[in-house]
Amino acid sequence: MLTAENYGYSGIVQLPQDIELLRTQTRRLVDRDLRPRTLEIERERKIPEELVATLRELGYFGITIPERYGGLGLSTLAHAVLQEELGRAHAAFNMLISGNNGIGVMGLVLAGSEEQKERWLPRLASGEWIAAFALTEPNAGSDAQAIEARAVRDGDRFILNGTKHYISRGDIADLVTVFAVTDPATRARGGITAFVVERGTPGFRVARIQDSMGSDVIKQAELVFEDCPVPAGNVVGEIGQGFATAMRILDLGRLSLAARCLGTMEELLSVSVAHAKNRVQFKKPIAEQPAIQHMLADTATDIAMLRPALYTAASRRDAGETVTQDAAMLKLYASEALGRAADRAVQIHGGMGFMRDCVVEGIYREARMMRIVEGTSEIQRMLIARGVLEGQR
Ligand SMILES: Cc1cc2nc3c(=O)[nH]c(=O)nc-3n(C[C@H](O)[C@H](O)[C@H](O)COP(=O)(O)OP(=O)(O)OC[C@H]3O[C@@H](n4cnc5c(N)ncnc54)[C@H](O)[C@@H]3O)c2cc1C
């Protein structure tokens, strides 16, 4: 059910009933158990254990993992809706489960062998294990093809050497999908391979946690691989096809990020409306000031534009279409719109919006990463323009 608090709902997209039901359940969980803990989580830099346990019990670590491996096996559309709802709570909830539902495991789900899926997916679906995705390196960020991590075949194993950084959940991950060069001559055209590396593999260590301007509830870490032996059975997909796999994973990741931005914008609008109605200056609520109303209107408009576009792209992906272009557009639009919405929300709250005990302050800082992760805004524009020039749109 979409409620009156769901500001900005355009009414354009009618979702299937089962997805509406899932939305209602998640909405209840978010409003009853998660949202009230936002400031505590921000302060303590930790999600309370009982809430992690709740997410595990309710299956949120396995939203996208097929049912036969213990997941919920939900569609891209349903996943988007659940992330949107969770996006109204502290960003750490979506970040915690995003590896297991997205970039950390999608390589296995999309390209893994039956044996690999049976071996790893059940533990990830239950949330017993946490997954991470390690592509970025100190010398290869936007230009991911330039990675230097090297995996050299040695009988029935590969010897992995290299450094990955800014890896979300890298410090807590039990399983990392790592990308490394297996053929320097061909690199992205057949020379980059995806591997599953388990925590505890000799030569694999978390070198350091990288403190950030965000809440750091879910952290980024530098991972080092030194003569790390990875069994050949841990190669995900075909040898040499890792770069193509990474790009497929990122298409989905970008839809997910758009959904998370959307939910956070709804939260910003909701708390801004409440504050604007409540805060009296010049003997009347600031909500009566056109300047405040315009800010609320702009955020509501961004929400209304984004939601149907996101649901449409997710549905198209569920129908088997390639959504690279849509995912890039949605990630670009949503992350930039979230930045604007967070800035307006701080402004509407005045001095309070700058203070640590105000929800919008934390959202403002955390939101900044959305224009950087999984391809910066500049890289999304580059991808979109490439598609446009090829006549896609
Ligand atoms: C919070 C956070 C979490 C992350 N989590 C992960 C993770 O889990 N796994 C992972 O692998 N990586 C992760 N990353 C890394 C992230 O994907 C990279 O930071 C991002 O892709 C940008 O790379 P970079 O930081 O090296 O910036 P650079 O590539 O050095 O870019 C610097 C600037 O140059 C611009 N630029 C670069 N090339 C071009 C171009 N051709 N045209 C125009 N502008 C250009 C960029 O847009 C940017 O503004 C994370 C990063 C952050 C901040």
The ligand as an SDF file (V2000), in Angstrom:
LIG
                    3D

 53 58  0  0  0  0  0  0  0  0999 V2000
   32.0340    4.8350   -0.5360 C   0  0  0  0  0  0  0  0  0  0  0  0
   32.6750    4.0840   -1.6640 C   0  0  0  0  0  0  0  0  0  0  0  0
   32.4340    2.7210   -1.8180 C   0  0  0  0  0  0  0  0  0  0  0  0
   33.0470    2.0010   -2.8380 C   0  0  0  0  0  0  0  0  0  0  0  0
   32.8430    0.6480   -2.9150 N   0  0  0  0  0  0  0  0  0  0  0  0
   33.5070   -0.0570   -3.8780 C   0  0  0  0  0  0  0  0  0  0  0  0
   33.3960   -1.4900   -3.9270 C   0  0  0  0  0  0  0  0  0  0  0  0
   32.6930   -2.1130   -3.1090 O   0  0  0  0  0  0  0  0  0  0  0  0
   34.1020   -2.1660   -4.8780 N   0  0  0  0  0  0  0  0  0  0  0  0
   34.8920   -1.5230   -5.7870 C   0  0  0  0  0  0  0  0  0  0  0  0
   35.4850   -2.1960   -6.6200 O   0  0  0  0  0  0  0  0  0  0  0  0
   35.0130   -0.1780   -5.7650 N   0  0  0  0  0  0  0  0  0  0  0  0
   34.3450    0.5610   -4.8320 C   0  0  0  0  0  0  0  0  0  0  0  0
   34.4820    1.9350   -4.7920 N   0  0  0  0  0  0  0  0  0  0  0  0
   35.3190    2.5910   -5.7680 C   0  0  0  0  0  0  0  0  0  0  0  0
   34.5330    3.4320   -6.7780 C   0  0  0  0  0  0  0  0  0  0  0  0
   33.8810    2.6100   -7.6960 O   0  0  0  0  0  0  0  0  0  0  0  0
   35.5270    4.4090   -7.4200 C   0  0  0  0  0  0  0  0  0  0  0  0
   35.9080    5.3250   -6.4050 O   0  0  0  0  0  0  0  0  0  0  0  0
   34.9570    5.1440   -8.6240 C   0  0  0  0  0  0  0  0  0  0  0  0
   34.7280    4.2610   -9.6840 O   0  0  0  0  0  0  0  0  0  0  0  0
   35.8510    6.2720   -9.0880 C   0  0  0  0  0  0  0  0  0  0  0  0
   37.1810    5.8580   -9.2240 O   0  0  0  0  0  0  0  0  0  0  0  0
   38.3480    6.7150   -8.5040 P   0  0  0  0  0  0  0  0  0  0  0  0
   37.9550    6.9350   -7.1030 O   0  0  0  0  0  0  0  0  0  0  0  0
   39.6360    6.0490   -8.7630 O   0  0  0  0  0  0  0  0  0  0  0  0
   38.2960    8.1320   -9.2010 O   0  0  0  0  0  0  0  0  0  0  0  0
   39.0790    8.5360  -10.5900 P   0  0  0  0  0  0  0  0  0  0  0  0
   38.8320    7.5000  -11.6270 O   0  0  0  0  0  0  0  0  0  0  0  0
   40.4910    8.8760  -10.2670 O   0  0  0  0  0  0  0  0  0  0  0  0
   38.3030    9.8420  -10.9710 O   0  0  0  0  0  0  0  0  0  0  0  0
   38.6320   11.1390  -10.4650 C   0  0  0  0  0  0  0  0  0  0  0  0
   37.7680   12.1520  -11.2120 C   0  0  0  0  0  0  0  0  0  0  0  0
   38.0800   12.1240  -12.6070 O   0  0  0  0  0  0  0  0  0  0  0  0
   36.9000   11.9130  -13.3590 C   0  0  0  0  0  0  0  0  0  0  0  0
   37.2000   11.1450  -14.5670 N   0  0  0  0  0  0  0  0  0  0  0  0
   37.9530   10.0170  -14.6670 C   0  0  0  0  0  0  0  0  0  0  0  0
   37.9720    9.5840  -15.9350 N   0  0  0  0  0  0  0  0  0  0  0  0
   37.2150   10.4490  -16.6480 C   0  0  0  0  0  0  0  0  0  0  0  0
   36.8050   10.5420  -18.0100 C   0  0  0  0  0  0  0  0  0  0  0  0
   37.1980    9.6440  -18.9250 N   0  0  0  0  0  0  0  0  0  0  0  0
   36.0050   11.5700  -18.3730 N   0  0  0  0  0  0  0  0  0  0  0  0
   35.6050   12.5030  -17.4720 C   0  0  0  0  0  0  0  0  0  0  0  0
   35.9330   12.4530  -16.1690 N   0  0  0  0  0  0  0  0  0  0  0  0
   36.7180   11.4580  -15.7620 C   0  0  0  0  0  0  0  0  0  0  0  0
   35.9740   11.1590  -12.4090 C   0  0  0  0  0  0  0  0  0  0  0  0
   34.6220   11.2640  -12.8050 O   0  0  0  0  0  0  0  0  0  0  0  0
   36.2740   11.8570  -11.1060 C   0  0  0  0  0  0  0  0  0  0  0  0
   35.5510   13.0620  -11.0610 O   0  0  0  0  0  0  0  0  0  0  0  0
   33.8800    2.6740   -3.7650 C   0  0  0  0  0  0  0  0  0  0  0  0
   34.1070    4.0380   -3.6220 C   0  0  0  0  0  0  0  0  0  0  0  0
   33.5230    4.7480   -2.5840 C   0  0  0  0  0  0  0  0  0  0  0  0
   33.7960    6.2160   -2.4480 C   0  0  0  0  0  0  0  0  0  0  0  0
  1  2  1  0
  2  3  1  0
  2 52  2  0
  3  4  2  0
  4  5  1  0
  4 50  1  0
  5  6  2  0
  6  7  1  0
  6 13  1  0
  7  8  2  0
  7  9  1  0
  9 10  1  0
 10 11  2  0
 10 12  1  0
 12 13  2  0
 13 14  1  0
 14 15  1  0
 14 50  1  0
 15 16  1  0
 16 17  1  0
 16 18  1  0
 18 19  1  0
 18 20  1  0
 20 21  1  0
 20 22  1  0
 22 23  1  0
 23 24  1  0
 24 25  2  0
 24 26  1  0
 24 27  1  0
 27 28  1  0
 28 29  2  0
 28 30  1  0
 28 31  1  0
 31 32  1  0
 32 33  1  0
 33 34  1  0
 33 48  1  0
 34 35  1  0
 35 36  1  0
 35 46  1  0
 36 37  1  0
 36 45  1  0
 37 38  2  0
 38 39  1  0
 39 40  1  0
 39 45  2  0
 40 41  1  0
 40 42  2  0
 42 43  1  0
 43 44  2  0
 44 45  1  0
 46 47  1  0
 46 48  1  0
 48 49  1  0
 50 51  2  0
 51 52  1  0
 52 53  1  0
M  END
$$$$
